[in-house]
Amino acid sequence: MSDAPTGESSVVLEVSGLSVHHGQLCAVEDVSFSVSRGEVLAMIGANGAGKSTLLRTIAGLHTPSGGSISFEGADISRLAPHRRFARGISLVPEGRRLFSSMTLEENLLVGTTKGARGTFTIEAIYELFPWMRERRRSRVWQFSGGEQQAVAIGRALVANPRLLLLDEVSLGLAPIVIERIYDVIPRIVAEGVTVLIVEQDVGQGLKVATRVHCLLEGRTSLTGVPGELSDADIERAYFGASLHDSERRAGGGA
């Protein structure tokens, strides 16, 4: 059940006609979607589809060349990243970007800087990831990739965000480690956090998603509810098979 006051919109994030360029290259073109309170939206697509660029633009790390981004009803399209963070948007970036010479607990403390007070204290993170407590004074360069990813998620959560952005959390990790990380997402959502996941691993994204949005070459190729989408639908949207088939027919190819 939503904890929004009566009359308040349940939409947390609204992206409208968003386009993002890297120089002359259009990485994201005219993408629109919304995420409501308590949802998990999985943004899927192949490598180079524009997913990470889209997420980084929502976090304020890229400037859109067109369209708008609204968070809880306010336009944040030109807001600085630290101001978005203060409003309740936390990003777990691709590659984690931890302070490797610092301890686990010191990395978590960084996340509390200018964050909101709420459910996710450092003690709550130790309950979410029990192995962390006894290793809290260890330096994170000593950790495995999966352990570092958990620390990065914990660092984002101690800011008590209302919107959590997860960028390629499974990249380079063993399947069993990925499952352990994804197992905590429903527990995060249960605490009132809305989640937007960018993921190449379609299977993992669909397991936790309320809705799915697929990008192909920077454009929306499919949206829907996971249980209502066939494997064929997802494959066409992910790889662009129907688009490429039509191009071959138009060119007279086999």
N, C-alpha and C positions, 0 to 999 in steps of 0.2 A: 504493500500500500504506500502511496506517495505521501511524503511528509510536507508537501507544499501547502501553504496556507490557502484557504478557500479563495477562489478567484485568480490565483497565481497560475501562470502558464506552467505546464509540466515540461516544456521544451527547454533543455539546458543549453544546447548548441545548435545554431542555425547557420549553415553555410549556403550562400546563394550566388550562383553564377561565378564561382571562384576560378580565376585563371592566375597562373604563376609562371613567370619566365625566368630562365637562367640565360641572360644575354639574349641572343636571338632564338634560343630554344624554348619552345612552349612545353613545360613539364606537366602542367595541369591546365585543362581547358574546360571552362564553363561547367564546373562540377557543383551540384547542389544536393544537400541532404540535411536532415536534422536528427538529433539524438535527444530522447526524452529522459527524464529523471529515472534512474534505476535500470536503464537499458545497457546492453553490451552490444556495440556495433562493431562488427569485424570488417575491416577494409582490406580486401584481398586483391591479389593481382601478381603477375610475374615480376621478376626483377626489372626495374626500369619503367614500371607502369605509372610512377608518380606518387606512390603511396606515402613514402617518407617525406617527400617535398610537401605534400598536403598536410601531414601531421606537424611538420616543423613550421609551416605557415600558420596553423592554428595556434601554436605555441608562441608565435611572434618572431621566429628566427629567419623567416623570409617575408618579404613584402609582396602582397598580391598585386598583380598588374590589372586586375579587374574583379568585380564582384565584392561580396562583403562577408564578414564573420560576426555573428552576434552570440554573446554569452549571457544567458539569463536575461535576455531582452535588451541588452545594451550592445551597441556596435563597438567592437574592439579591433576592427580591421587595421587601425594605425596605432594601436596601443603598444607600448614597449613590453618586451618579454617579462621583465620583473614586475610590471604592473598586472599583467595577466596572471602571473604566479600569485600575487597578493590577492587577486580576486577569486582564486580557487582552481587554477588550471596547473596541473603538475605533469611534466613530461619525463618518461623513462626513455632516454635516447638510444638509438641504435649504437652498439658499442659500449654502452653503460656509462662511460665517462666518470668513473670513480676517481677519488684521490688515492692512488695506489700506495703512497707512503704513509697514509694515515690508517688508523685502526678502523675496524668495523663500526664501533660505536661513534668514533669521531666523524665518520662519513654520515651516519644517521643524524648526528647533531647538526651537521651542515643543513640538512633538510628542514630542521625546525626554525632556521633563521627566517624571520618575517612570515612564517607560515601561520595558519590559524590553529587555535586550540580546539581539541576535539577528541574523538575516540582513539585515534591512532597515536598513542604515546610510544616512546621507545620500548617500554615494557610490553605494550600491545604487539609490537613488531616481533619481540622475542617469543610471544605466545603464538604468533602466526607462523614463525619459522623457529621452532624450538632449538635447533642446532646452534643458533646464533649466540645464545646466552653464554655458553662456555667458551666461545671464541671471540667474544666482543672486544677483547684487547689485542687480537691478532691483526696484523697489517693485511690489507685486502689483496696485495700482490701475491700473497701466499695461497689465495683461494682458487678453486676451480672456476671455470666459466659459469657454471650453473649457480655456484655460491655467490659469485660476483653479481649475477643477474638478480638474485634474491635481495642482495644488499641495495642494488639500484632501485628496486621496487619499494623496499622499506624506506629508503631515503625520500622517495616521492610521496609515500603515504604519511610520513610523520608531519608533513605540511598540512594534513587533513584537507585534501582537495575535494572539490565537488565534481570535478572532471579529471579523470586519470587517462593520460595518453600513453599507450604502450607501443613502442616502435620496434618491431622484429625481435620480440623477446626470445624466440626459439632459435635464432640464427646461430649456427655452429654448435648447438648443444645436442647431447645424446637424447634419444627418445624418452628414456625413463626420467631424465632430468626435466625435460619439457613438460611431461605429465605432472610432475610434482609442482612445478611453477604454475601451471594452468589450474591445478586443483585449488589454489587459494583465491582465484578470481571470484567464484560465487560468494565466498566469505567476505571479500572486499565489497562487492555489490550489496550484500545484506546490510552493510553499515551505511548505506545511502550514497555510495559513490557511483557515478555514471562512468562507464569505461568505453573508450574508443581504442580498438586494437588494430594495428597495421601488421599484416602477416602474409608471408608467402606460403606457409604451411596451411593449405585450405582445410584439411581435416581438423587440425587443432582449433582454428578459428571458428569453424562451424559448431564444434562441440559446446562452446560457451556462449555463442552469439545469440542475441535476441533477433537481430536482423543482420543481413550481410549486404555489402556494397562492393561491387567489383570494378576495378579500373583497368582499362586497356589503353596503352599509349596516351595516358593522361586524361582520358575521357571515361565517363560512366558507361559500362557495358552491361551491367545487371544490378538490380536491387531486389530484395525480397526477404522472406522469412525462410530460414534454413530448411525446415521440414517441408516446405512447399516448392523447393527448387530441386530439379532432377540433376543427376550427375552430368547428363548431356548439356543441360542449360549452363551449368557452372563451367564445364570444359570449353564450351563455345565462347563464353564471356571471358574466360581466363586467357585462352590462347588465340581468340579471334578467328576461329576456324571458318565461320560462316562468311566473315569479311574477306578472308584470304581466298576462299573458294570462289566468291563472286568476282574477285579481281582476276583470278585465273581464267574464269569463263569469259569475262569481258576481253581479256587479252588473247583468248584463243588457246590457252595452255591446256595441258592434259589434266 
